Amino acid sequence: MSAKPRILITGFQPFPGAPYNPTEKLVERLLCLRRPAFDTIECIGHVFPVTYSAVDRQLPALIEAHSPDALLMFGLATRTPFVRIETRARNTITQIWPDAEHTQVRSRSIVAHSDSTRRFGPHTLRLLRAAQMSGVDARLSLSAGYYLCNYLSWRAIEATRAAGGPRLASFIHVPLVPRGPAQNAGVSGRVTFEQLVDAGEAMLMETARLARHRAV
């Protein structure tokens, strides 16, 4: 491991039914943050196209190129008004909603003859506390859905179990926040983009602490 924990931060592009995906901008903002504490970590950002083939190609390539110590991944949950810290991925894939390439899914399982679920690990509680301390409404989640977010979660957990892979992975679902302050006016309790940035920063720093601890 390098002296600085290396964190791969990912988001997703817009997808069918969601022409605006705030995770794309969130990754950009987290990479641009300038804090003294950030001098002790190295961050790499990536935004995935919302396709199964892109995840299968790009995630292994990113891990090989950058050797990240941890993965901090973000996705959009359009119907959830709070931040969701995913605790597990399920070995299932939707045949109803197409990806951005209209890929035909032939099996409802991601991997044949495998576990029905795989857990991220107990560090999800640490990320939950970090997010909540930033002031945002954050909760643990038992389901990452059936779409690309769950698929990436499964592949990321696989990567943590492979030789030379990252030590830990986390997936965070964020709500569909307004694009600008005017759109948020008068909406009580609605999470803003700046709150997502604050929560993302807190979880990023906690991820770095976890990565250092696991290196000992």
Order of alpha helices (4+ residues) and beta strands (2+ residues): beta-alpha-beta-alpha-beta-beta-beta-beta-alpha-beta-alpha-beta-alpha-alpha
